[in-house]
Amino acid sequence: MLSPTPFSLICAVLLCLPLTIIFTITSPTTTITTTIPTQISQSLKLPKTYQKINLISPPKSLPLDDDSLFHLATRVKSRPPRSDRPKIAFLFLTTTPLPFSPLWECFFNQTPKTHFSIYVHADPRFPYDPPFSGVFAHRVIPSQPAQRFTSTLISATRRLLAHALLDDPKNAMFALLSPSCIPIRSFNFTYQTLARSKKSFIEILDNEIGAYDRWAARGEDAMLPQVKLEEFRIGSQFWILKRKHARVVVGDHQLWSKFKLPCQRWDTCYPEENYFPTLLNMREPGGCVPATLTHVDWRGRFDGHPRTYEASDLGPHLITTLRNDRPKYGDEKESGNGSDWSLTERRDPFLFARKFPPDAIGPLMSMANDVLFKD
């Protein structure tokens, strides 16, 4: 046998190097440990590091800091490729292992995987047992702590949008969902409703009671000059955005510089319910239907939380009631909002609903095929 020469050894290394690179790029998951920014750790009284979790392995190495991530996301095309079937990106913002994952699994299994994408922002301070599995396996993006009454919920949502924009150019619409959300239509009905829409669906409410207190929650005149009181809007945290509006959100610096300020009054501080409707109403109100397609029941509620349904409430009658209800369209005294018909004439269907407790999974699964996914 011939002894290997130095030249032959170098050639062998060079030939193996591309295989090493390919293996590294296509590895299905990655485990990342990072550090929470000091200002967030201090304000939320959190530990400086958070637990390891299996994350999405993107096709390219993405930066972990938000500013660089958002900058990259603003460079993507504002429209999906015309030759490809558009996809809906489902964005789950959660601190739990998604109690309704079996129901969502049935929902997504109604269609080929080429019709949707899934992204999960999981607050790393919480345990996820059982871990994310099925269609949710390896769909968790690099996440940071998110807490109500702070701007961290906005950051988490922008992070979801940025990863979804960069991950797949076919993602055409982006639906933000909570762990207490359920689908109340079939996937085909949901897809057709969103695919044929040329506008985003985001609740944009004007002249709401308490608007001034929310606007001044960071201090009197703290929002000026970027956001005047008459430009301030209120709306549901959960919306469905077109790709171009998702890019507007991740690219914003002007309004974000104000909404990220810490609140002086926590009882009137709901940044996630104000930032998105205010931003899009200022940037492109004509491109939005001012309503959410996620149903909630606010009747008799005054604590900032909608009604949570009991497992005993669940049945075909409730689902029919949720479907037949009509969304609230901004200030319906005014017609237009860039539309060629009065808002009072619209009747877009609710596609999702909340809030449901974890123990509702049994009743929901029992009527999934015959009620929830039967149009």
Backbone torsions as a table, in degrees:
resi	resn	phi	psi	omega
1	MET	NA	137.5	-179.6
2	LEU	-77.7	141.3	176.0
3	SER	-76.3	138.5	-179.7
4	PRO	-66.9	135.4	176.7
5	THR	-88.2	159.8	176.4
6	PRO	-54.7	-37.9	-178.9
7	PHE	-64.6	-41.9	-178.8
8	SER	-67.2	-36.0	178.1
9	LEU	-64.5	-41.9	178.9
10	ILE	-62.4	-42.2	179.1
11	CYS	-61.7	-40.9	-179.4
12	ALA	-63.6	-41.5	178.9
13	VAL	-63.0	-44.2	-179.0
14	LEU	-63.9	-36.4	179.4
15	LEU	-69.1	-33.6	-178.4
16	CYS	-81.4	-22.4	-175.8
17	LEU	-57.8	-46.2	178.3
18	PRO	-59.1	-36.4	179.4
19	LEU	-64.8	-37.2	178.2
20	THR	-64.1	-41.8	-179.8
21	ILE	-65.1	-44.2	179.9
22	ILE	-61.1	-43.8	-179.1
23	PHE	-62.4	-39.6	-178.8
24	THR	-66.5	-42.9	-176.4
25	ILE	-70.1	-37.0	-172.6
26	THR	-95.7	7.4	176.2
27	SER	-57.6	131.1	-169.2
28	PRO	-66.9	-31.7	179.4
29	THR	-137.7	164.7	174.6
30	THR	-140.4	149.0	178.1
31	THR	-112.2	124.1	-174.5
32	ILE	-123.3	131.5	170.8
33	THR	-113.9	125.7	-177.7
34	THR	-133.5	179.8	-176.0
35	THR	-114.2	135.1	176.8
36	ILE	-71.8	135.3	176.8
37	PRO	-53.1	141.3	-173.7
38	THR	-57.2	-41.4	-176.4
39	GLN	-65.0	-37.0	178.0
40	ILE	-71.1	-42.3	-179.5
41	SER	-59.9	-40.2	-179.0
42	GLN	-71.8	-42.6	-176.5
43	SER	-70.3	-33.0	-179.2
44	LEU	-99.4	-2.6	-179.3
45	LYS	56.7	53.8	-176.7
46	LEU	-108.4	160.0	172.3
47	PRO	-66.3	157.9	-174.7
48	LYS	-75.4	-22.6	177.7
49	THR	-125.8	156.4	178.5
50	TYR	-126.1	166.2	-168.1
51	GLN	-63.4	159.6	175.5
52	LYS	-77.4	145.7	179.7
53	ILE	-151.4	145.3	178.2
54	ASN	-70.2	128.3	-174.1
55	LEU	-118.2	166.5	170.7
56	ILE	-62.1	137.3	172.9
57	SER	-101.4	100.7	-175.7
58	PRO	-68.9	161.3	-179.2
59	PRO	-64.4	-23.8	177.6
60	LYS	-129.3	158.2	178.2
61	SER	-71.9	117.4	-179.0
62	LEU	-101.8	147.8	178.7
63	PRO	-70.9	150.7	179.2
64	LEU	-87.4	-23.2	179.8
65	ASP	-78.9	140.8	-173.0
66	ASP	-61.9	-43.2	-175.9
67	ASP	-58.2	-45.3	179.5
68	SER	-68.4	-39.3	179.2
69	LEU	-61.8	-47.2	-178.6
70	PHE	-66.9	-35.6	178.5
71	HIS	-62.4	-42.8	177.6
72	LEU	-63.2	-40.8	-176.5
73	ALA	-66.9	-27.0	178.9
74	THR	-73.2	-11.7	-177.2
75	ARG	-92.8	-3.1	179.2
76	VAL	-76.5	163.1	178.5
77	LYS	-70.0	145.3	-176.4
78	SER	-81.4	-8.5	178.4
79	ARG	-128.8	144.7	176.1
80	PRO	-71.7	160.8	178.8
81	PRO	-59.1	134.6	-178.2
82	ARG	-67.3	-29.2	-175.1
83	SER	-78.4	-12.5	-176.1
84	ASP	-107.5	150.8	175.6
85	ARG	-68.4	124.7	-178.9
86	PRO	-65.7	150.5	-179.6
87	LYS	-114.2	153.6	172.8
88	ILE	-101.8	127.2	176.7
89	ALA	-95.2	120.0	178.9
90	PHE	-97.6	119.2	-174.2
91	LEU	-109.3	114.0	-178.3
92	PHE	-103.7	120.8	177.9
93	LEU	-106.2	110.5	-167.4
94	THR	-144.8	158.2	169.7
95	THR	-123.2	12.0	-178.3
96	THR	-128.7	170.9	178.0
97	PRO	-77.5	22.7	-179.8
98	LEU	61.2	84.6	-175.7
99	PRO	-62.0	-22.1	-178.3
100	PHE	-104.2	23.1	179.6
101	SER	-58.4	-36.2	176.4
102	PRO	-62.1	-36.2	178.8
103	LEU	-69.6	-43.6	177.8
104	TRP	-64.7	-35.2	177.6
105	GLU	-59.2	-44.6	177.3
106	CYS	-63.6	-39.1	179.2
107	PHE	-61.1	-49.7	-177.3
108	PHE	-72.3	-27.6	-179.4
109	ASN	-72.4	-5.5	177.6
110	GLN	-76.0	-9.6	-172.5
111	THR	-142.9	159.3	175.1
112	PRO	-63.6	152.2	-179.4
113	LYS	-66.4	-11.9	178.7
114	THR	-73.2	-6.2	-176.6
115	HIS	-98.3	-8.6	-175.6
116	PHE	-150.8	161.8	171.7
117	SER	-132.7	155.0	-178.9
118	ILE	-129.7	136.0	177.0
119	TYR	-138.5	137.2	-177.3
120	VAL	-124.9	129.4	170.1
121	HIS	-105.2	111.3	-174.7
122	ALA	-114.2	111.6	179.2
123	ASP	-53.7	117.5	-172.1
124	PRO	-73.6	-1.5	177.4
125	ARG	-77.8	-15.2	-172.4
126	PHE	-106.2	148.7	175.8
127	PRO	-75.9	145.5	178.4
128	TYR	-121.9	82.3	-177.5
129	ASP	-129.5	110.1	8.2
130	PRO	-74.5	154.9	179.5
131	PRO	-70.7	170.2	178.8
132	PHE	-66.7	132.5	-176.6
133	SER	-142.3	-177.0	-179.9
134	GLY	61.1	-133.3	-178.9
135	VAL	-68.7	-14.5	-179.1
136	PHE	-93.5	-6.8	-179.4
137	ALA	-63.1	131.9	177.3
138	HIS	62.1	26.3	178.7
139	ARG	-110.8	11.7	178.5
140	VAL	-85.1	127.3	177.5
141	ILE	-85.3	162.0	173.6
142	PRO	-57.0	116.7	-170.0
143	SER	-117.3	157.8	177.5
144	GLN	-129.7	164.0	-179.7
145	PRO	-57.0	141.2	179.5
146	ALA	-136.9	130.0	-174.3
147	GLN	-141.1	143.4	179.3
148	ARG	-63.6	156.5	-179.4
149	PHE	71.7	12.9	175.3
150	THR	-135.6	168.2	179.3
151	SER	-78.3	-0.9	-176.1
152	THR	-66.2	-26.0	175.7
153	LEU	-68.5	-35.4	175.0
154	ILE	-64.8	-46.1	179.9
155	SER	-58.5	-43.0	-179.7
156	ALA	-62.4	-41.2	-179.8
157	THR	-67.9	-43.1	177.5
158	ARG	-62.7	-35.3	177.8
159	ARG	-63.9	-43.4	176.6
160	LEU	-59.6	-47.3	-179.5
161	LEU	-61.6	-42.6	-178.1
162	ALA	-63.0	-45.3	179.4
163	HIS	-65.3	-39.5	179.9
164	ALA	-67.4	-36.9	177.8
165	LEU	-66.0	-42.3	-176.8
166	LEU	-78.9	-27.2	-174.2
167	ASP	-74.4	-38.3	-173.9
168	ASP	-148.1	114.6	179.4
169	PRO	-66.0	-13.7	179.7
170	LYS	-82.1	-12.2	178.6
171	ASN	-64.1	112.9	-174.0
172	ALA	-104.4	-31.4	177.7
173	MET	-135.0	151.0	-171.5
174	PHE	-130.0	113.5	-176.6
175	ALA	-105.9	118.8	179.2
176	LEU	-89.4	130.3	-174.8
177	LEU	-134.7	155.2	177.6
178	SER	-108.1	167.3	178.7
179	PRO	-66.5	-15.4	178.6
180	SER	-95.3	5.9	179.1
181	CYS	-86.1	147.2	172.9
182	ILE	-133.0	153.9	172.0
183	PRO	-79.8	141.5	177.8
184	ILE	-120.8	15.5	174.8
185	ARG	-139.9	167.2	175.0
186	SER	-71.0	162.2	177.9
187	PHE	-62.7	-41.8	-178.0
188	ASN	-60.3	-43.8	178.6
189	PHE	-63.2	-44.5	179.8
190	THR	-62.0	-45.3	-177.6
191	TYR	-64.4	-47.3	-178.5
192	GLN	-62.8	-38.3	178.8
193	THR	-61.9	-44.1	-176.1
194	LEU	-80.9	-36.3	-177.1
195	ALA	-65.1	-32.8	-178.1
196	ARG	-88.0	-4.9	179.5
197	SER	-82.4	136.2	176.3
198	LYS	-96.7	2.0	-176.2
199	LYS	-128.3	161.8	172.3
200	SER	-81.7	158.8	175.2
201	PHE	-116.3	107.5	-179.9
202	ILE	-147.1	125.8	-178.9
203	GLU	-65.2	126.3	-179.8
204	ILE	-131.1	102.7	-174.6
205	LEU	-109.5	133.9	178.8
206	ASP	-114.9	157.3	176.2
207	ASN	57.8	34.5	178.4
208	GLU	-81.9	147.1	176.4
209	ILE	-61.5	132.5	179.6
210	GLY	87.8	5.5	-178.0
211	ALA	-61.5	-41.8	-179.2
212	TYR	-63.0	-44.0	-179.5
213	ASP	-61.3	-37.3	176.8
214	ARG	-68.1	-42.9	-179.0
215	TRP	-63.0	-37.6	-176.7
216	ALA	-94.3	10.4	-175.8
217	ALA	-62.5	-25.9	-179.8
218	ARG	-90.6	-0.4	-177.4
219	GLY	125.5	149.4	-178.5
220	GLU	-61.6	125.7	179.2
221	ASP	68.5	11.5	-179.2
222	ALA	-65.7	-26.0	-177.7
223	MET	-82.2	-11.8	-178.5
224	LEU	-80.3	151.6	0.5
225	PRO	-90.5	-2.7	-173.6
226	GLN	-65.1	-39.8	-176.5
227	VAL	-128.1	106.3	175.7
228	LYS	-79.1	157.3	-178.2
229	LEU	-57.6	-40.0	-178.7
230	GLU	-70.5	-12.6	177.5
231	GLU	-97.4	-8.3	-175.6
232	PHE	-76.4	133.9	-177.9
233	ARG	-128.7	160.3	179.3
234	ILE	-125.0	147.3	178.5
235	GLY	-171.7	171.2	178.2
236	SER	-62.6	146.0	176.6
237	GLN	-68.2	-20.0	-172.3
238	PHE	-108.9	124.3	-171.6
239	TRP	-144.9	177.8	175.3
240	ILE	-133.5	116.4	-174.5
241	LEU	-109.8	143.4	169.5
242	LYS	-70.9	161.5	-176.6
243	ARG	-58.1	-41.5	-177.7
244	LYS	-65.0	-33.3	178.8
245	HIS	-77.0	-31.5	174.1
246	ALA	-61.6	-39.4	178.7
247	ARG	-68.7	-34.7	175.2
248	VAL	-60.6	-42.6	-177.9
249	VAL	-63.9	-48.7	-177.0
250	VAL	-72.0	-19.2	-178.7
251	GLY	-93.4	-3.4	-176.1
252	ASP	-75.5	133.7	173.2
253	HIS	-120.5	-35.2	-171.9
254	GLN	-64.5	-56.1	-179.5
255	LEU	-72.8	-34.0	180.0
256	TRP	-60.5	-33.3	179.8
257	SER	-60.8	-23.6	178.5
258	LYS	-95.2	-44.5	-176.4
259	PHE	-70.2	-19.4	178.9
260	LYS	-83.3	-6.0	177.7
261	LEU	-65.6	140.6	179.5
262	PRO	-67.8	143.3	-179.9
263	CYS	-78.6	144.7	174.2
264	GLN	-90.1	-23.5	177.0
265	ARG	-122.2	109.4	-176.8
266	TRP	-74.3	-26.5	-175.5
267	ASP	-73.3	-10.8	175.5
268	THR	-121.7	19.5	-174.9
269	CYS	-105.9	104.5	178.0
270	TYR	-134.4	66.7	-173.2
271	PRO	-55.1	-39.6	-176.8
272	GLU	-66.5	-20.1	178.8
273	GLU	-93.7	-3.1	-177.8
274	ASN	-118.3	-37.1	-173.6
275	TYR	-62.5	-52.3	-174.0
276	PHE	-66.3	-47.9	177.8
277	PRO	-65.2	-35.4	178.7
278	THR	-66.5	-46.6	-178.6
279	LEU	-59.8	-52.0	-175.1
280	LEU	-72.7	-29.5	175.8
281	ASN	-68.5	-30.8	177.8
282	MET	-80.9	-33.5	-175.4
283	ARG	-86.5	-48.1	-176.0
284	GLU	-156.2	72.4	-178.9
285	PRO	-63.5	-30.2	-179.1
286	GLY	-68.3	-16.2	-179.3
287	GLY	-93.8	7.5	-175.9
288	CYS	-125.9	137.5	165.0
289	VAL	-85.7	118.8	-171.9
290	PRO	-77.7	60.7	-179.2
291	ALA	-154.3	152.1	173.6
292	THR	-97.5	146.8	177.4
293	LEU	-101.6	14.8	172.9
294	THR	-106.1	114.0	-174.8
295	HIS	-77.3	136.2	170.8
296	VAL	-137.5	157.5	-179.6
297	ASP	-112.5	108.9	-178.7
298	TRP	-98.2	2.1	-175.6
299	ARG	-61.4	125.2	177.8
300	GLY	73.9	11.1	-178.2
301	ARG	-105.8	132.2	-178.9
302	PHE	-135.2	10.9	-176.4
303	ASP	-106.0	12.8	179.6
304	GLY	84.5	2.0	179.4
305	HIS	-122.5	130.8	175.3
306	PRO	-70.0	169.9	-179.9
307	ARG	-63.0	138.7	171.2
308	THR	-100.0	120.8	-178.5
309	TYR	-70.3	145.3	173.6
310	GLU	-87.2	156.0	178.1
311	ALA	-58.9	-31.8	-180.0
312	SER	-70.9	-15.9	178.5
313	ASP	-77.5	-18.4	-169.0
314	LEU	-77.1	136.4	178.5
315	GLY	175.3	170.7	-179.8
316	PRO	-54.8	-35.0	-177.7
317	HIS	-62.8	-42.0	179.7
318	LEU	-63.0	-45.7	-179.5
319	ILE	-62.1	-40.6	177.1
320	THR	-62.6	-41.3	178.7
321	THR	-62.7	-44.7	179.3
322	LEU	-62.8	-41.7	179.9
323	ARG	-65.8	-37.5	-174.7
324	ASN	-82.0	-13.3	179.2
325	ASP	-68.5	156.4	-176.4
326	ARG	-109.5	133.1	177.5
327	PRO	-61.6	155.4	173.7
328	LYS	-90.2	125.6	-175.0
329	TYR	-104.6	85.2	175.2
330	GLY	47.9	-137.8	174.7
331	ASP	-91.6	97.4	-173.1
332	GLU	-73.8	-2.6	174.5
333	LYS	-72.3	-19.9	178.5
334	GLU	-108.5	133.0	175.0
335	SER	-98.1	161.7	176.6
336	GLY	117.1	-102.9	-172.1
337	ASN	51.2	38.1	-179.4
338	GLY	84.2	0.5	-176.7
339	SER	-97.3	157.1	179.4
340	ASP	-97.1	14.0	173.5
341	TRP	-142.8	160.6	-179.0
342	SER	-67.8	143.4	177.5
343	LEU	-62.3	-26.3	-179.3
344	THR	-67.6	-14.6	-179.9
345	GLU	-93.5	-7.6	-179.0
346	ARG	-82.4	148.6	174.1
347	ARG	-149.2	68.8	178.9
348	ASP	-70.9	145.5	-176.6
349	PRO	-80.8	140.8	169.1
350	PHE	-69.5	136.3	-179.2
351	LEU	-108.4	-26.6	-178.1
352	PHE	-133.5	168.5	178.1
353	ALA	-151.9	154.5	176.1
354	ARG	-155.1	160.6	8.9
355	LYS	-110.5	138.5	179.5
356	PHE	-121.4	139.6	-179.6
357	PRO	-79.3	157.4	-179.2
358	PRO	-55.3	-33.6	-177.0
359	ASP	-75.6	2.9	176.1
360	ALA	-82.5	-6.1	-174.8
361	ILE	-60.3	-38.2	-179.5
362	GLY	-61.4	-56.9	177.6
363	PRO	-58.7	-37.1	-179.3
364	LEU	-66.4	-43.6	-180.0
365	MET	-65.6	-33.6	-177.8
366	SER	-68.2	-22.4	179.3
367	MET	-118.4	18.5	-177.9
368	ALA	-60.6	-56.3	-174.7
369	ASN	-72.6	-38.1	-173.6
370	ASP	-87.2	-16.6	-176.6
371	VAL	-126.6	-64.5	-172.7
372	LEU	-61.6	-42.8	-174.8
373	PHE	-104.8	16.5	177.2
374	LYS	-108.7	109.0	-176.0
375	ASP	-89.9	NA	NA
